[in-house]
């Protein structure tokens, strides 16, 4: 069996891991041939490819990006695009094309299958986690971890300056990164595109947080009076010392 594979759209963590997994399974276990097309659909149209062997994918597991390169665009952008894809299938005797991509790339693959019966396999790749029918896309967990780390580092700055921090994250029209990172980072409020919000409600939450900080200061002073050496201060319950509002960044892509 001859299998083609491409990486399309924006890059994200895990692309090389998928390429390695496809190659190891197909070549080492099934004895198939794998052709990796350079620069997404451009490589398919221009028949620019690399035969992926075990040696070709050795050592790429921890590497970021994609060894095949990536582009935006599709065969439907030009009048003869689909015919050139068909020619590549015929010339290389491809039995299937594995498309590693997000909404854009997978939509193209779906149209090529539905309209022209070209065999396609879709692998959901996007940090936005917004591919329909998929619980979790690869790249999403890493994006959440990075956003959470950023929020964690802002807590001390917010505390030092007595400020409320607004953290804007990627995600385009989906609020998954904002939701997960906001929960993990201890955000006071999380704003996502799927749920309408009132700016006055956010202002109210800010005032609530300010009152909590004022109450904390009073309680600490009272404790100080009760403790002679003033070296140990205890509270009846823990209080969040910082706050963050997490917003999805507009017009972001992955």
For each residue, the residues with C-beta under 8 A, 3 or more apart:
1: 26 30 32 33 95 96
2: 32 33 35 92 93 94 95
3: 22 26 32 33 34 35 94 95 96 97 98
4: 34 35 36 37 44 49 88 92 94 96 97 98
5: 19 22 34 35 36 37 52 68 97 98 99 100
6: 36 37 40 41 43 44 68 97 98 99 100 101 105
7: 11 15 19 40 66 68 69 70 100 101 125
8: 40 41 70 71 72 99 100 101 102 104 105 108
9: 40 70 72 101 102 104 105 125 126 253 254
10: 70 72 102 126 253 254
11: 7 15 64 65 66 70
12: 15 125 126 127 138 139 142 143 254
13: 64 127 138 139 142 143
14: 17 18 125 138 139 142
15: 7 11 12 18 19 65 66 70 100 125
16: 19 20 57 60 61 63 64 65 66 67
17: 14 20 21 60 61 138
18: 14 15 21 22 100 123 125 138
19: 5 7 15 16 22 23 36 52 57 60 66 67 68 100
20: 16 17 23 24 57 60 61
21: 17 18 24 25
22: 3 5 18 19 25 26 34 52 98
23: 19 20 26 27 28 34 52 53 54 56 57
24: 20 21 27 28 29 54 57
25: 21 22 28 29 30
26: 1 3 22 23 29 30 32 33 34
27: 23 24 30 31 32 33 34 52 53 54
28: 23 24 25 54
29: 24 25 26
30: 1 25 26 27
31: 27
32: 1 2 3 26 27
33: 1 2 3 26 27 51
34: 3 4 5 22 23 26 27 51 52 53
35: 2 3 4 5 49 50 51 52 92 94
36: 4 5 6 19 49 50 51 52 56 67 68
37: 4 5 6 40 41 43 44 48 49 68
38: 42 43 48 49 50 68 69
39: 42 43 48 68 69 70 71
40: 6 7 8 9 37 43 44 69 70 71 72 73 101 105
41: 6 8 37 44 45 71 73 74 75 81 85 105 108
42: 38 39 45 46 48 71 73
43: 6 37 38 39 40 46 47 48 49 68 69
44: 4 6 37 40 41 47 75 84 85 88 97
45: 41 42 75 78 81 84 85 88
46: 42 43 84
47: 43 44 88 91 92
48: 37 38 39 42 43
49: 4 35 36 37 38 43 92
50: 35 36 38 56 68
51: 33 34 35 36 56
52: 5 19 22 23 27 34 35 36 56 57
53: 23 27 34 56 57
54: 23 24 27 28 57 58
55: 58
56: 23 36 50 51 52 53
57: 16 19 20 23 24 52 53 54 60 67
58: 54 55
59: 63
60: 16 17 19 20 57 63 67
61: 16 17 20
62:
63: 16 59 60 67
64: 11 13 16
65: 11 15 16
66: 7 11 15 16 19 69 70
67: 16 19 36 57 60 63
68: 5 6 7 19 36 37 38 39 43 50
69: 7 38 39 40 43 66
70: 7 8 9 10 11 15 39 40 66
71: 8 39 40 41 42
72: 8 9 10 40 104
73: 40 41 42 77
74: 41 77 81 104 105 108
75: 41 44 45 78 81 82 84 85 108 112
76: 81 82 108 111
77: 73 74 81
78: 45 75 81
79:
80: 83 84
81: 41 45 74 75 76 77 78 84 85
82: 75 76 85 86 112 116
83: 80 86 87
84: 44 45 46 75 80 81 87 88
85: 41 44 45 75 81 82 88 89 112 118
86: 82 83 89 90 116 118
87: 83 84 90 91
88: 4 44 45 47 84 85 91 92 94
89: 85 86 92 93 94 97 118
90: 86 87 93
91: 47 87 88
92: 2 4 35 47 49 88 89
93: 2 89 90
94: 2 3 4 35 88 89 97 119
95: 1 2 3 119
96: 1 3 4 119 120 121
97: 3 4 5 6 44 89 94 109 118 119 120 121
98: 3 4 5 6 22 120 121 123
99: 5 6 8 105 106 108 109 120 121 122 123
100: 5 6 7 8 15 18 19 105 123 125
101: 6 7 8 9 40 104 105 106 108 109 122 123 125 126
102: 8 9 10 105 106 124 125 126 128 130 131 137 253 254
103: 106 107 126 130 131
104: 8 9 72 74 101 107 108
105: 6 8 9 40 41 74 99 100 101 102 108 109 125
106: 99 101 102 103 109 110 122 124 131
107: 103 104 110 111
108: 8 41 74 75 76 99 101 104 105 111 112
109: 97 99 101 105 106 112 113 120 122
110: 106 107 113 114 120 122
111: 76 107 108 114 115
112: 75 82 85 108 109 115 116 118 120
113: 109 110 116 117 118 119 120
114: 110 111
115: 111 112
116: 82 86 112 113
117: 113
118: 85 86 89 97 112 113
119: 94 95 96 97 113
120: 96 97 98 99 109 110 112 113
121: 96 97 98 99
122: 99 101 106 109 110
123: 18 98 99 100 101
124: 102 106 131 134 137 138
125: 7 9 12 14 15 18 100 101 102 105 137 138 139
126: 9 10 12 101 102 103 129 130 131 137 139 140 254
127: 12 13 137 139 140 142 143 170 171 177 254
128: 102 137 140 170 171 172 173 174 176 177 252 254
129: 126 134 136 137 140 174 176 177
130: 102 103 126 137 171 172 173 174 176
131: 102 103 106 124 126 134 137
132:
133:
134: 124 129 131 137
135:
136: 129 140 141
137: 102 124 125 126 127 128 129 130 131 134 140
138: 12 13 14 17 18 124 125 141
139: 12 13 14 125 126 127 142 143 254
140: 126 127 128 129 136 137 143 144 176 177
141: 136 138 144 145
142: 12 13 14 127 139 145 146
143: 12 13 127 139 140 146 147 170 177 254
144: 140 141 147 148 176 177 180 181 184
145: 141 142 148 149
146: 142 143 149 150
147: 143 144 150 151 167 169 177 178 181 185 246
148: 144 145 151 152 180 181 184 185
149: 145 146 152 153
150: 146 147 153 154 167
151: 147 148 154 155 167 181 182 184 185 186 187 244 246
152: 148 149 155 185
153: 149 150 156 157
154: 150 151 157 158 165 167 242 244
155: 151 152 158 159 185 186 241 242 244
156: 153 159 160 242
157: 153 154 160 161 163 165
158: 154 155 161 162 163 164 165 242 243 244
159: 155 156 162 241 242
160: 156 157
161: 157 158
162: 158 159 213
163: 157 158
164: 158 188 206 209 243 244 245
165: 154 157 158 242 243 244 245
166: 244 245 247
167: 147 150 151 154 181 185 187 244 245 246 247
168: 246 247 248 249
169: 147 177 178 181 246 247 248 249
170: 127 128 143 177 248 249 252 254
171: 127 128 130 174 175 176 177 178 193 248 249 252
172: 128 130 248 251 252 253 254
173: 128 130 193
174: 128 129 130 171 177 192 193 194 248
175: 171 178 179 190 191 192 193 194 195 248
176: 128 129 130 140 144 171 179 180
177: 127 128 129 140 143 144 147 169 170 171 174 180 181 248
178: 147 169 171 175 181 182 190 191 192 246 247 248
179: 175 176 182 183 190 192
180: 144 148 176 177 183 184
181: 144 147 148 151 167 169 177 178 184 185 187 246
182: 151 178 179 185 187 190 244 246
183: 179 180 186 187 190
184: 144 148 151 180 181
185: 147 148 151 152 155 167 181 182 244 246
186: 151 155 183 240 242 244
187: 151 167 181 182 183 190 243 244 245 246
188: 164 205 209 240 243 244 245
189: 201 202 205 243 245 246
190: 175 178 179 182 183 187 245 246
191: 175 178 195 197 202 245 246 247 248
192: 174 175 178 179 195 248
193: 171 173 174 175 248
194: 174 175
195: 175 191 192
196:
197: 191 201 202
198: 201 202
199: 202 203
200: 203 204
201: 189 197 198 204 205
202: 189 191 197 198 199 205 206 245
203: 199 200 206 207
204: 200 201 207 208
205: 188 189 201 202 208 209 243
206: 164 202 203 209 210 243
207: 203 204 210 211
208: 204 205 211 212
209: 164 188 205 206 212 213 243
210: 206 207 213 214
211: 207 208 214 215
212: 208 209 215 216 239 240
213: 162 209 210 216 217 241
214: 210 211 217 218
215: 211 212 218 219
216: 212 213 219 220 235 239 241
217: 213 214 220 221
218: 214 215 221 222
219: 215 216 222 223 235
220: 216 217 223 224 233 235
221: 217 218 224 225
222: 218 219 225 226
223: 219 220 226 227 233 234 235
224: 220 221 227 230 233
225: 221 222
226: 222 223
227: 223 224 230 231 232 233
228:
229: 232
230: 224 227 233
231: 227
232: 227 229
233: 220 223 224 227 230
234: 223
235: 216 219 220 223 238 239
236:
237:
238: 235
239: 212 216 235
240: 186 188 212 243
241: 155 159 213 216
242: 154 155 156 158 159 165 186
243: 158 164 165 187 188 189 205 206 209 240
244: 151 154 155 158 164 165 166 167 182 185 186 187 188
245: 164 165 166 167 187 188 189 190 191 202
246: 147 151 167 168 169 178 181 182 185 187 189 190 191
247: 166 167 168 169 178 191
248: 168 169 170 171 172 174 175 177 178 191 192 193 252
249: 168 169 170 171 252
250:
251: 172
252: 128 170 171 172 248 249
253: 9 10 102 172
254: 9 10 12 102 126 127 128 139 143 170 172
